[in-house]
Amino acid sequence: MTNQELIEKFYSSFQKRDAEMMVACYHPEAVFKDPVFGELSAEDTKAMWRMLVQRGKDLSIQFNIQHTTEDSASASWLATYTFSLTGRKITNSIQANFIVKDNLIYKHTDTFSLTKWLFMAFGLKGLLIACIPPLKNKFKAGIKKALIQFKKSNPS
């Protein structure tokens, strides 16, 4: 499988809300990183995608693979969904960069504006969370706690 096909498979599976096919694209030692979840191990990455797909009842994904090389790839993607904690609509534009090893995603880094995301998710309260470090740290700790609780109630 080429890197183009791997990333296509990953995002096509995401569009179909097929978390198991998504997580099958990851290397056993994979690392994921984004502004909301921070850095996650392969196990936590897989749990995160399962959680997001399960909770994202109206999740819609659009993607564009920008380039691939022998050991890397990049894509832009747009996620539209209702944030389950607040019921607010999110439209998040994300840049993804991948390192590929053994024909699997080894390192996956998503970048986007956390401030914009927090505003969409929480309104003005989100701007306070973004600007006040103790609130931002509390928010991120809550996200990690939600992932841990999901893993406990949904063992893979």
Steps between C-alpha positions, in 0.01 A plus 500: 500500500632846415494785750235666284283188534566477876390858569205460261396186691532680835284799405252297294450279806454814709233622258323164539540521880692171493730543799637146477620554145650835605696353790622215279695766308722571805835346582512317838744768625316798350483841659224755441505866596250785475414820692206347690625153600872578510730206431349153509644148485378255236251348746361840601490614136286202408270564797472869403385419143253242631364755747474780243328278243260360762409841644499695173141421404490762222872488414587597143854480361649646183867450416764579244829313485760765425812297442666169571861386498663167571464547878258788551172656401296809568133580470253770584164403637184663619294356784144618557311370801308590814720513810333257741577692820336825392287418197684768303585456131870461414658551159869433547762537227797274573844447349630142540856380464595133501817296528451150361690192611438140386207625286318631809458841661787534747470867592187709446490868588183707454528878530221755531417810701411388852365849574256483206399146595438599863290797388290278274463240777434732797433850370649785705586258779726325245698819447563518874612137501737575212649810665534391864758222544344340813164475317667359190682241713175407675328460162777276365496292820124456453555378144757246619260387774220453245732286286596286802133453592418407141777240496372347825145470372600394145791257529644406161 
